[in-house]
Amino acid sequence: MSTAREQPDPRATLRSGLPDRYLTPDDIAVIFKVPKETVYQWRRKHVGPPGFRIGKYVRYDPAAVHAYVTQRTADDRTAA
């Protein structure tokens, strides 16, 4: 029996609705299957899903990430 709490897959969390927590840069890297450094580059360049700071930590609102993906999908469909 394991006493460590298992972390849910962030992609599954987004598919099933809003999670009960804000997402971390690690979560964003897993969702988009990119290195964490890419997530930080997106933030510096003001591209990618919008994040915000809580003290020294960057967090992402799952609703904003979902809206970002929806907008990117719509943009790609109109560009094709």
DOTI-216036 format. One record per residue: residue in three letters; x, z, y of N, C-alpha, C in turn. Coordinates in steps of 0.2 Angstrom, whole numbers, padded with zeros to 4 digits, always signed. Each point is the difference from the previous one (the first is absolute). Layout:
ALAXZYXZYXZY ...
//
This chain:
MET+0004+0000-0006-0004+0000+0006+0004+0000+0006 SER-0001-0005+0005+0004+0000+0006-0003+0003+0005 THR+0004+0004+0004-0002+0004+0006+0001-0004+0006 ALA+0004-0005+0000+0001-0004+0006-0006-0005+0001 ARG-0002+0000+0006-0006-0004+0002+0002-0007+0001 GLU-0003-0005-0004+0001-0007+0000-0003-0003+0007 GLN+0004-0004+0003-0002-0004+0006-0004-0006-0002 PRO-0005-0001+0003-0004-0006-0002+0003-0007+0003 ASP-0001-0005-0003+0002-0007+0002-0003-0001+0007 PRO+0004-0001+0005-0003-0001+0007-0005-0007+0000 ARG+0002-0005-0004-0004-0006+0000-0007+0001-0003 ALA+0000+0004-0006-0006+0002-0003-0004+0004+0005 THR+0003+0004+0004-0004+0004+0005-0003-0004+0005 LEU+0003-0005+0002-0003-0005+0005-0005-0004-0003 ARG+0000-0002-0006-0005-0003-0003-0006+0004-0001 SER+0000+0006-0001-0005+0004-0002-0003+0003+0006 GLY+0002-0001+0006-0002+0003+0006+0005+0004+0004 LEU-0002+0003+0005+0005+0004+0004+0003+0006-0003 PRO+0007+0001+0000+0002+0006-0004-0001+0006+0005 ASP+0002+0005-0003-0001+0007+0004+0006+0002+0003 ARG+0005-0005+0001+0006+0002+0004+0002-0007+0003 TYR+0004+0001+0006+0004-0005+0003+0005-0003-0005 LEU+0002-0006+0001+0005-0004-0004+0007+0001+0003 THR+0005+0001-0004+0007+0000+0002+0003-0007+0000 PRO+0006+0000+0003+0004-0007+0000+0001-0001-0008 ASP+0001+0005-0004+0001-0002-0007-0006-0003-0003 ASP-0006+0003+0002-0006-0003-0003-0001-0007+0002 ILE+0002-0002+0007-0001-0007+0002+0005-0004-0004 ALA+0006+0002-0001+0005-0004-0004-0003-0002-0007 VAL-0003+0005-0003-0003-0001-0007-0006-0005+0001 ILE-0004+0001+0005-0006-0004+0000+0002-0007+0001 PHE+0005-0002+0005+0002-0006+0001+0006-0003-0004 LYS+0002+0004-0004+0006-0001-0005+0006-0003+0004 VAL+0002+0004+0005+0005-0002+0004+0005+0007+0001 PRO+0006-0001+0002+0004+0006+0001-0002+0004+0006 LYS+0001+0006-0001-0002+0005+0006+0003-0002+0006 GLU+0006-0003+0000+0004-0002+0006-0005-0006+0004 THR-0003-0004-0004-0004-0005+0002-0006+0003+0004 VAL-0003+0005-0002-0005+0004+0003+0002+0002+0007 TYR+0006+0003+0000+0003+0002+0006+0001-0005+0005 GLN+0003-0006-0002+0001-0006+0004-0007-0002+0003 TRP-0005-0001-0004-0006-0002+0002-0003+0005+0006 ARG+0002+0006-0001-0002+0005+0006+0004-0002+0006 ARG+0006-0001-0001+0005-0001+0006-0002-0006+0004 LYS-0003-0005-0004-0001-0007+0002-0008+0000+0002 HIS-0004+0005-0001-0007+0000+0002-0004-0005-0004 VAL+0002-0001-0007-0003-0004-0004-0002+0004-0006 GLY-0004-0002-0005-0002+0004-0005-0006+0005+0002 PRO-0002+0004-0005-0005+0004+0001+0002+0006+0006 PRO-0005+0001+0004+0002+0005+0005+0001+0007-0003 GLY+0005+0003+0003+0001+0007-0002+0000+0005+0006 PHE+0001+0006-0001+0000+0005+0005+0004+0006-0002 ARG+0003+0003+0005+0004+0006-0001-0004+0007+0000 ILE+0002+0004-0005-0002+0007+0000+0007+0004+0000 GLY+0002+0002+0006+0007+0003+0001+0005-0005-0002 LYS+0004+0001-0004+0005-0005-0002-0002-0005-0006 TYR-0006+0001-0002-0002-0004-0006-0005-0006+0002 VAL+0001-0005-0003-0004-0006+0001-0006+0000-0005 ARG-0006-0001+0002-0005+0000-0005-0005-0006+0002 TYR-0004-0002-0005-0004-0006+0000-0007+0002-0002 ASP-0005-0002+0004-0007+0001-0001-0002-0005-0005 PRO-0003+0002-0006-0002-0005-0005-0005-0005+0003 ALA-0004+0002+0004-0005-0004+0003+0004-0006+0004 ALA+0005+0002+0004+0004-0005+0004+0004-0004-0005 VAL+0002+0002-0005+0004-0004-0005-0005-0005-0003 HIS-0006+0002-0002-0005-0004-0003-0002-0006+0005 ALA-0001+0002+0006-0002-0004+0006+0006-0006+0001 TYR+0006+0003-0001+0006-0005+0001+0000-0005-0005 VAL-0001+0002-0006+0000-0005-0006-0006-0004+0001 THR-0006+0002+0002-0006-0004+0000+0001-0005+0006 GLN+0004+0002+0005+0001-0005+0006+0005-0005-0002 ARG+0005+0002-0004+0005-0005-0002-0003-0005-0005 THR-0004+0002-0004-0003-0004-0005-0005-0005+0003 ALA-0003+0002+0005-0004-0005+0004+0004-0005+0004 ASP+0005+0003+0003+0005-0005+0004+0003-0005-0005 ASP+0002+0002-0006+0003-0005-0005-0006-0005-0002 ARG-0006+0002+0000-0005-0005-0002-0001-0005+0005 THR+0000+0002+0006-0002-0004+0006+0006-0005+0001 ALA+0006+0002-0002+0006-0004+0001+0001-0005-0005 ALA-0003+0001-0006+0001-0005-0005-0004-0006+0001 
//
